[in-house]
Amino acid sequence: MYARSTTLSNVRDMDDGITYVRDTVMPAIEGMSGCVGMSMICDRPGARCIVTTAWADDSAMHASAESVRDMRNHAAEVFGAVAEVDEWEIALLHRRTSAPEGACTRVTWTRGDPAQTDRSVDAVRTGVLPRLDELPGFCSVSLLVDRRTGLGALAATYASRHDMEASAETVRGMREQITRELGMEVTGMAEFDMVLAHLRVPETV
């Protein structure tokens, strides 16, 4: 499974942008061959939004590139934002329960040795997932990787902002341990409201 994420930064009109993605972009994307869903998370204080589309394989993702370009450009205009695109392999996805209304997502971006990607994925699978499953309000987690660059993005979703904030200390300890053991660098972290959760990606655990 593969994913394309579009990060919209310096957003000036979040509400109109959300409406455009929900009512226009999502139906068009989900009708494309090989699409297995779409999600959108928004950080209003940070004026940032991330729209992610998931694809059955890299061929389907690349075949969609031309078709989505105009929609992405128009979305950037509606949001009044700057758009940046990344393509990923969905290395891991675990879903304990569907995300309810009011769910929130914490995203952690990392950089490591590309040659250690499989080791990093295994470390998350065996050392992080079981502990996340024990946290109150935990819904799901996904790990996106770029094997060429060693970049990664781990997104953990919780049923509410309260649950996400309550997990912070435990998650911090896990993050520090795994990055230290793997020699990885945390390049960013942010917390978002889950606006759209229409992913049909099967579990990879």
C-alpha positions in Angstrom: 0.0 0.0 0.0 1.1 3.5 -0.8 0.1 7.1 0.1 0.4 10.6 -1.2 0.3 13.4 1.3 -0.3 17.0 0.5 0.6 19.4 3.3 -1.1 22.8 3.0 0.8 25.4 5.0 0.1 29.0 6.0 -3.6 28.4 5.4 -5.8 31.5 5.3 -9.2 29.9 4.8 -9.5 26.6 6.6 -13.3 26.2 6.4 -13.7 26.8 2.7 -10.8 24.5 2.1 -12.3 21.7 4.2 -15.6 22.1 2.3 -13.9 21.9 -1.1 -11.9 18.8 -0.1 -14.9 17.0 1.5 -17.5 17.8 -1.3 -15.4 17.9 -4.4 -11.9 16.3 -4.0 -12.9 13.3 -1.9 -15.6 11.9 -4.3 -13.4 12.4 -7.3 -10.3 10.7 -5.7 -12.3 7.8 -4.2 -13.7 7.1 -7.7 -10.2 6.6 -9.2 -8.8 3.1 -9.9 -6.7 1.7 -7.0 -7.7 4.3 -4.5 -8.3 2.9 -1.0 -9.4 6.0 0.8 -8.5 9.5 2.0 -8.0 11.3 5.2 -7.6 15.0 6.2 -6.2 16.4 9.5 -6.1 20.1 10.4 -4.1 22.2 12.8 -6.0 25.4 13.1 -3.6 27.2 15.4 -0.7 26.2 13.2 -2.6 27.1 10.0 -1.7 23.7 8.5 -3.7 20.9 6.9 -2.6 17.5 5.6 -4.6 15.6 3.0 -3.6 12.0 2.5 -4.8 9.6 -0.2 -4.1 5.9 0.0 -3.5 3.6 -3.0 -3.4 -0.2 -3.5 0.1 0.0 -5.1 2.6 2.5 -6.4 1.4 2.0 -10.0 -2.1 3.2 -9.0 -0.7 6.1 -7.1 1.6 7.3 -9.9 -1.2 6.8 -12.5 -3.4 9.2 -10.5 -0.7 12.0 -10.4 -1.9 13.9 -13.5 -5.5 13.6 -12.6 -5.1 15.0 -9.1 -2.7 17.8 -10.0 -5.4 20.3 -11.0 -7.5 19.5 -7.9 -4.5 20.0 -5.7 -3.6 23.3 -7.2 -7.2 24.5 -6.9 -7.3 23.3 -3.3 -4.2 25.3 -2.5 -6.0 28.4 -4.0 -9.2 27.7 -1.9 -7.2 27.2 1.3 -5.0 30.2 0.4 -2.1 28.0 1.2 1.2 26.6 -0.1 1.1 22.9 -1.0 3.9 20.4 -0.6 3.6 16.8 -1.8 5.2 13.7 -0.5 4.9 10.0 -1.6 5.2 7.2 0.9 5.0 3.4 1.4 2.4 2.5 4.1 4.8 0.3 6.0 2.4 -0.4 8.9 -1.2 0.2 9.8 -3.0 -0.9 13.0 -6.6 0.0 13.7 -8.1 -0.8 17.1 -11.3 1.1 16.4 -12.6 3.6 13.9 -12.0 7.3 14.7 -15.1 8.9 16.1 -16.2 12.5 15.6 -13.8 14.7 17.6 -10.8 12.4 17.1 -7.3 13.9 17.1 -4.0 12.8 15.6 -0.4 13.3 16.6 2.1 13.1 13.8 5.8 12.6 14.4 8.3 13.0 11.5 11.7 11.3 11.6 14.8 10.8 9.6 17.1 7.8 9.8 19.4 5.6 7.8 17.5 4.3 4.7 19.3 1.0 5.1 17.7 0.6 8.5 14.1 1.1 7.3 13.0 -2.5 7.9 14.5 -2.5 11.3 12.7 0.7 12.2 9.4 -0.7 11.0 9.9 -3.9 13.1 10.8 -1.8 16.1 7.5 0.1 15.9 5.6 -3.1 15.3 7.0 -4.9 18.3 7.9 -2.1 20.7 5.4 0.6 20.1 2.1 -0.9 18.9 1.4 -3.1 22.0 1.9 -0.1 24.3 -0.2 2.2 22.2 -3.0 -0.4 22.3 -3.1 -0.1 26.1 -3.6 3.7 26.1 -7.1 5.0 26.8 -8.8 6.4 23.7 -6.3 5.0 21.2 -7.9 4.3 17.8 -5.2 3.6 15.2 -1.6 4.2 14.1 0.1 4.3 10.7 3.7 4.4 9.8 4.7 5.9 6.4 8.2 5.5 5.1 10.3 6.7 2.2 13.0 4.0 1.7 15.1 6.3 -0.6 15.6 9.0 2.0 15.0 7.4 5.3 12.2 9.8 6.2 9.2 8.5 8.1 5.9 9.8 9.5 4.1 8.1 12.4 0.5 9.1 12.9 -1.4 8.0 16.0 -5.1 8.8 16.3 -7.1 9.1 19.6 -10.8 9.4 20.2 -10.5 12.9 21.7 -8.1 15.7 22.3 -8.2 14.8 26.0 -7.1 11.2 25.2 -4.3 12.5 22.9 -3.0 14.9 25.5 -3.2 12.3 28.3 -1.0 10.0 26.2 1.8 12.6 25.8 4.1 11.6 28.6 3.9 7.8 27.8 4.4 8.4 24.1 7.4 10.8 24.7 9.2 8.0 26.6 8.5 5.5 23.8 9.7 8.0 21.2 12.9 8.8 23.0 13.7 5.2 23.5 13.1 4.0 19.9 14.9 7.0 18.3 17.9 6.5 20.6 18.1 2.8 19.8 17.8 3.3 16.1 19.9 6.4 15.8 17.0 8.3 14.3 16.3 12.1 14.5 12.8 13.5 15.2 12.4 16.3 12.6 9.0 17.5 13.7 5.8 16.8 15.6 2.3 18.3 15.5 -1.2 17.6 16.8 -4.2 17.8 14.5 -8.0 17.5 14.5 -9.2 14.6 12.4 -11.6 16.1 9.9 -12.0 13.2 7.4 -11.3 9.6 8.0 -12.3 7.5 5.0 -9.3 5.1 4.7 -10.0 1.5 3.7 -6.5 0.4 4.0 -6.3 -3.1 5.5 -4.2 -3.8 8.6 -0.5 -4.6 7.9 0.3 -5.9 11.3 
